Each structure stands twice: as C-alpha cells, then as structure tokens.
Amino acid sequence: MDNHHDNVERFNHIANDWDANPQRVLMGQKVGRAIRTALDPDGSERVLEFGAGTGLATLLLAPKVAHLTALDGSAGMLAVLRQKCERKGLHNVEIIEGNVVEQLPNLEYDVICSALTLHHVGDVAGLLKKLAQHLVPGGRVALADLDTEDGHFHSADVKGVMHHGFDRETFGRWLRDAGFTEITFSTAHTVQREKEDGSTQPYSIFLAVAQKPVA
C-alpha cells in the first residue's frame, strides 16, 4: 500500500480514540486558538480547513466565520467531527472526505488553514501554489506545523510522515514563490514529549500567515 493509503487507514483506525489523548487535544486547541487569533475573523469569511480531523481546530473557528469547509482524507475522523457539529448545532460546517492534494474543492475561499497536516504532504511548495489559486484576491492562508525536529515527534511505526517539520526560512520562501505577501511566523504551541531517559524534549509548532495580493 502507498503512504497515503496507509495514512488514511491509520487515522480511520484510531479516529474514535483520537480525542482521548489529553496532550493531543490540548495541542489541537492551542493551535486552533492561535489560528483564530491571527485571522481575527469578522464573521463574513468562507474558510477551507484541510486535514480537519476530528475538528479540534474546526470547532474553535467555525462559530466565528460564515462558512467552513472541513476537508480530510479519513472518513473515520470526519464521522467524529460530524457528531460534534451535530451536538453543538454548528450548521455552517460542510464536511468533505478527500485528499487536499488531489481533491481540493473547485471554489475560492477567503481563508485556507490547516493544523499539523503539511508534514503528511510530499510536495508542500507545489501545494502552496495550488492553495493560492483557490483564494480570493486578498485571501489568506494560516498554516501550522512542526518546526524542524529530530524525527522522534512521531513514533517509528507511524507511516505517512513526509517531513520532520519545516525550516521557517525555507517555508517562507515557498510562500513567496507561490505569490504570497505579508508573511508572518509565530509559535502557536510547544509540545513537551518525554524521552526514554525520562527527560523531556520540546517540539515547537509554528503558525505561518500570509496573504494573496489584492491585485
């Protein structure tokens, strides 16, 4: 099986238990809040979130925007998200199963965002160019992922990891090459992972926000 199929199968398998990990939930919520704060939505935005998963960031952003399309390749993860939206009465969330690289909806958005998804994408520079084509003039991306790490953030048995984080300078260059301006980086959250020797290793998560020029 290819990496993408392996990755989808893994997320389908663990979907119902995904939110049982307190550190994972905290990470998703911290990053979601960082995205919401950086975007400061006025309620009129049409948003695409890819790699939405169980909606840890989705549920924080959706009440603040006009419409949010939640895209993810795992039907299992999206089933959990759908249940959450129903319980919370969120009617402005459209849920779509699909791979952002191959099945990006043929629409234009005010905002495209993701949290910890890009390290599963092979050609990130190419994807950023594609995202720019799906933004309205003046639209923004808000993309969070790991800073360059030692390869131990994910356990060795996790498949589908294409990058061990990203260098901010390189990522900024990819954004510029895709035509984005007003590029800013901040640290959305830092995860502390326990090592085998009992010590802890910090893994920082950056948030890159950039704008498609108006003209």
C-alpha positions as CSV (number, residue, x, y, z in Angstrom):
1,M,0.0,0.0,0.0
2,D,1.2,3.5,-0.6
3,N,1.9,6.1,2.1
4,H,-1.3,8.0,1.6
5,H,-3.5,4.8,1.8
6,D,-1.5,3.7,4.9
7,N,-2.1,7.1,6.5
8,V,-5.8,7.1,5.8
9,E,-6.1,3.6,7.2
10,R,-4.2,4.6,10.4
11,F,-6.4,7.6,11.0
12,N,-9.6,5.6,10.4
13,H,-8.5,3.0,12.9
14,I,-7.7,5.5,15.7
15,A,-10.4,8.0,15.0
16,N,-12.7,7.1,17.9
17,D,-9.8,7.3,20.3
18,W,-8.1,10.4,18.9
19,D,-9.6,12.8,21.4
20,A,-8.8,10.5,24.4
21,N,-5.2,11.8,24.5
22,P,-5.2,15.0,26.6
23,Q,-1.9,16.2,25.2
24,R,-3.2,15.8,21.6
25,V,-6.5,17.7,22.5
26,L,-4.5,20.5,24.1
27,M,-2.2,20.8,21.1
28,G,-5.1,20.9,18.7
29,Q,-7.0,23.5,20.7
30,K,-3.9,25.7,21.3
31,V,-3.1,25.7,17.6
32,G,-6.8,26.3,16.7
33,R,-6.9,29.3,19.1
34,A,-3.7,30.6,17.5
35,I,-5.2,30.4,14.1
36,R,-8.4,32.1,15.2
37,T,-6.5,34.9,16.9
38,A,-4.2,35.5,14.0
39,L,-7.0,35.6,11.5
40,D,-9.3,37.7,13.7
41,P,-12.4,36.8,11.5
42,D,-15.2,39.3,11.2
43,G,-17.9,36.7,10.5
44,S,-18.1,37.0,6.8
45,E,-15.3,34.6,5.8
46,R,-15.6,31.5,3.7
47,V,-13.0,29.1,5.1
48,L,-11.4,25.8,3.9
49,E,-9.7,23.8,6.6
50,F,-7.8,20.8,5.2
51,G,-6.7,18.0,7.4
52,A,-9.6,18.9,9.7
53,G,-9.5,15.5,11.5
54,T,-11.9,15.4,14.5
55,G,-12.3,19.1,14.4
56,L,-10.2,20.3,17.4
57,A,-9.4,23.5,15.5
58,T,-12.6,23.5,13.4
59,L,-14.9,23.9,16.4
60,L,-13.0,27.0,17.6
61,L,-13.0,28.7,14.2
62,A,-16.4,27.7,12.7
63,P,-18.5,29.9,15.1
64,K,-16.6,32.9,14.1
65,V,-16.9,32.6,10.3
66,A,-19.8,32.5,7.7
67,H,-19.0,29.0,6.3
68,L,-16.3,26.4,6.9
69,T,-15.5,23.5,4.6
70,A,-13.7,20.7,6.6
71,L,-11.7,18.5,4.3
72,D,-10.0,15.3,5.4
73,G,-9.0,12.0,3.9
74,S,-10.2,9.9,6.8
75,A,-13.9,9.0,6.9
76,G,-13.5,7.9,10.5
77,M,-12.1,11.2,11.7
78,L,-14.8,13.1,9.8
79,A,-17.5,10.9,11.4
80,V,-16.3,12.1,14.8
81,L,-16.3,15.7,13.6
82,R,-19.9,15.3,12.2
83,Q,-21.1,14.1,15.5
84,K,-19.5,17.1,17.3
85,C,-21.1,19.6,14.9
86,E,-24.5,18.0,15.4
87,R,-24.1,18.1,19.2
88,K,-23.1,21.8,19.1
89,G,-25.6,22.8,16.5
90,L,-23.0,24.0,14.0
91,H,-24.8,24.3,10.7
92,N,-22.2,26.3,8.8
93,V,-19.7,23.4,8.6
94,E,-19.6,21.4,5.3
95,I,-17.7,18.1,5.7
96,I,-15.9,16.6,2.7
97,E,-13.9,13.5,2.5
98,G,-10.9,14.0,0.3
99,N,-7.1,14.5,-0.1
100,V,-6.1,18.2,-0.4
101,V,-3.5,17.4,-3.0
102,E,-5.9,15.6,-5.3
103,Q,-9.4,16.7,-4.3
104,L,-9.3,20.4,-3.5
105,P,-12.8,21.8,-3.9
106,N,-13.1,23.9,-7.1
107,L,-14.0,27.1,-5.2
108,E,-12.4,30.2,-4.0
109,Y,-12.1,31.0,-0.3
110,D,-11.3,33.9,2.0
111,V,-9.1,31.7,4.2
112,I,-7.4,28.4,3.8
113,C,-6.0,26.9,7.0
114,S,-4.6,23.7,8.4
115,A,-3.1,22.4,11.6
116,L,-0.3,19.8,11.6
117,T,-1.2,18.4,8.2
118,L,1.5,19.6,5.9
119,H,4.1,17.1,7.2
120,H,2.0,14.4,5.5
121,V,2.2,16.2,2.1
122,G,5.1,15.3,-0.2
123,D,5.3,18.5,-2.4
124,V,4.4,21.3,0.0
125,A,5.8,24.0,-2.2
126,G,3.6,22.8,-5.0
127,L,0.6,22.6,-2.8
128,L,1.1,26.2,-1.6
129,K,0.9,27.4,-5.2
130,K,-2.3,25.4,-5.7
131,L,-3.8,26.9,-2.5
132,A,-3.1,30.4,-3.8
133,Q,-5.2,29.6,-6.9
134,H,-8.2,28.8,-4.6
135,L,-8.1,32.1,-2.6
136,V,-9.9,35.3,-3.5
137,P,-7.7,38.3,-4.0
138,G,-6.6,39.4,-0.6
139,G,-7.4,36.0,0.9
140,R,-5.1,34.5,3.5
141,V,-3.6,31.2,4.5
142,A,-3.0,30.2,8.1
143,L,-0.8,27.1,8.2
144,A,0.5,25.4,11.4
145,D,3.1,22.6,11.5
146,L,6.1,21.5,13.3
147,D,9.4,23.4,13.3
148,T,12.3,21.2,12.1
149,E,12.5,18.3,14.5
150,D,14.8,15.3,15.3
151,G,12.5,12.7,13.7
152,H,11.1,11.5,17.1
153,F,7.9,13.5,17.3
154,H,6.1,10.6,15.7
155,S,6.7,7.0,16.8
156,A,8.6,4.8,14.4
157,D,5.6,2.8,13.4
158,V,3.7,5.9,12.1
159,K,3.5,5.9,8.3
160,G,2.8,8.8,6.0
161,V,5.2,11.3,7.6
162,M,6.9,13.0,4.7
163,H,8.7,15.8,6.6
164,H,10.2,16.0,10.1
165,G,8.9,19.5,10.5
166,F,9.9,22.6,8.4
167,D,12.5,25.3,8.5
168,R,10.7,28.6,8.8
169,E,13.1,30.4,6.3
170,T,12.5,27.7,3.7
171,F,8.8,27.7,4.3
172,G,8.7,31.4,3.9
173,R,10.5,31.2,0.6
174,W,7.9,28.6,-0.6
175,L,5.2,31.1,0.3
176,R,6.8,33.9,-1.6
177,D,7.4,31.6,-4.6
178,A,3.7,30.9,-4.5
179,G,2.9,34.6,-4.7
180,F,2.1,35.3,-1.1
181,T,3.0,38.5,0.7
182,E,2.6,39.9,4.3
183,I,4.2,36.6,5.6
184,T,4.4,36.3,9.4
185,F,5.5,33.5,11.6
186,S,4.7,32.9,15.3
187,T,4.9,30.0,17.7
188,A,1.5,28.5,18.2
189,H,2.4,25.9,20.8
190,T,5.2,23.9,22.2
191,V,4.7,20.2,23.0
192,Q,6.8,18.5,25.7
193,R,7.5,14.9,24.9
194,E,9.0,12.5,27.4
195,K,12.1,10.7,26.2
196,E,13.2,7.2,27.1
197,D,15.7,8.5,29.7
198,G,12.9,10.4,31.5
199,S,13.9,13.8,30.2
200,T,11.6,15.9,28.1
201,Q,12.1,17.2,24.5
202,P,10.3,20.3,23.3
203,Y,8.7,20.4,19.9
204,S,7.6,23.8,18.7
205,I,4.7,24.4,16.3
206,F,4.8,27.4,14.0
207,L,1.9,29.3,12.5
208,A,2.6,30.9,9.2
209,V,0.1,33.5,8.0
210,A,0.3,35.0,4.5
211,Q,-1.9,37.0,2.1
212,K,-2.6,36.6,-1.6
213,P,-2.1,40.1,-3.2
214,V,-5.3,42.0,-4.0
215,A,-4.1,42.7,-7.5
